[in-house]
Amino acid sequence: MSERDCGPSETDLARIEQWPHADLPGWFAFIKSLWWAPEWGGWREDVVCGRRHEIVRYSISTGGMSDNEVLIGAMQKNALCWSLTWRSTRRGGHYVFERLRTEAERAAQPVADAVRRS
């Protein structure tokens, strides 16, 4: 059984808790790599056009999975990344986060080509 099969390691959780706020795309990518079953509807990313900025919205659900709930707990311990991105929580383990889309992301995939939902 691999370490991943046993859930996120203490090292993984510490990385999430100490991740620098200047790399929010990396923070979310790392967390998604540890998330149990993101392809089953537990993780969705959308590009939303705001009034002045393009926003990446993450709609994630723990699905009641303890590994995912532990990841949310580690995210909350990173007070700066959490406060910059958290938008809402709903009963049942549903969370919405938002961050500005980076210049590099816009260059790599213009918004007209990106998935857009409001």
C-alpha positions in Angstrom: 0.0 0.0 0.0 1.5 3.4 -1.0 1.6 6.4 1.3 -1.1 8.0 -0.9 -3.4 5.1 -0.2 -3.1 5.9 3.5 -4.3 9.5 3.0 -2.2 12.7 3.1 1.0 12.5 5.0 2.1 14.8 7.9 4.6 16.2 5.5 1.9 17.0 2.9 -0.3 18.6 5.6 2.6 20.7 6.8 3.3 21.9 3.2 -0.3 23.0 2.8 -0.2 24.8 6.2 3.0 26.7 5.3 2.4 27.3 1.6 3.3 30.8 0.5 0.4 33.0 -0.4 2.1 34.3 -3.5 1.6 30.9 -5.1 -2.1 30.3 -4.8 -2.4 28.3 -8.1 0.3 26.0 -6.8 -1.5 25.6 -3.5 -4.7 24.5 -5.1 -2.9 22.2 -7.6 -1.0 20.5 -4.7 -4.2 20.0 -2.7 -6.1 18.7 -5.7 -3.3 16.1 -6.2 -4.0 14.8 -2.7 -7.9 15.1 -2.9 -9.8 11.8 -2.9 -11.8 11.3 -6.1 -11.8 14.9 -7.5 -13.1 13.5 -10.8 -16.4 12.3 -9.1 -17.6 15.8 -8.6 -15.6 16.6 -5.5 -13.5 19.3 -7.3 -14.6 21.7 -10.0 -12.6 24.7 -11.3 -14.3 27.4 -13.4 -13.0 30.6 -14.9 -15.4 33.5 -14.2 -15.2 36.9 -15.8 -15.6 39.5 -13.1 -16.0 43.3 -13.8 -12.2 43.9 -13.8 -10.5 40.5 -13.5 -10.8 36.9 -14.5 -11.3 34.7 -11.5 -10.7 31.0 -10.9 -13.5 29.5 -8.8 -13.0 26.2 -7.0 -16.1 24.4 -5.9 -15.0 21.5 -3.8 -16.8 18.9 -1.7 -15.3 16.6 0.9 -17.9 13.9 0.1 -17.7 13.0 3.8 -14.2 11.5 3.2 -12.0 12.0 6.2 -8.9 12.4 4.0 -10.5 15.4 2.3 -11.7 16.8 5.6 -8.1 16.6 6.9 -7.0 18.6 3.8 -9.6 21.3 4.5 -8.3 21.5 8.1 -4.8 22.0 6.8 -6.0 24.7 4.4 -7.7 26.5 7.3 -4.4 26.5 9.3 -2.8 28.5 6.4 -4.6 31.6 7.6 -3.4 33.9 4.8 -4.1 31.6 1.8 -7.5 30.7 3.4 -8.5 34.3 4.0 -7.5 35.4 0.5 -9.5 32.6 -1.2 -12.3 31.3 0.9 -15.8 32.5 -0.2 -18.3 30.2 1.4 -19.1 26.9 3.2 -22.3 25.0 3.0 -23.6 22.2 5.2 -22.4 18.8 4.0 -18.7 19.8 3.4 -19.1 22.1 0.4 -16.6 24.9 -0.1 -16.1 27.7 -2.6 -12.8 29.4 -3.1 -11.8 32.1 -5.5 -8.5 33.6 -6.7 -7.4 35.9 -9.4 -6.3 34.2 -12.6 -2.6 34.8 -13.2 -1.0 36.5 -16.2 0.7 33.2 -17.1 -2.7 31.4 -17.1 -4.2 34.0 -19.3 -1.3 33.8 -21.7 -1.5 30.0 -21.8 -5.3 29.8 -22.3 -7.2 33.0 -23.2 -10.5 33.3 -21.4 -12.4 32.8 -24.7 -10.9 29.3 -24.8 -11.3 28.6 -21.1 -14.3 27.0 -19.5 -16.6 29.8 -18.4 -19.4 29.5 -16.0 -21.0 32.1 -13.8 
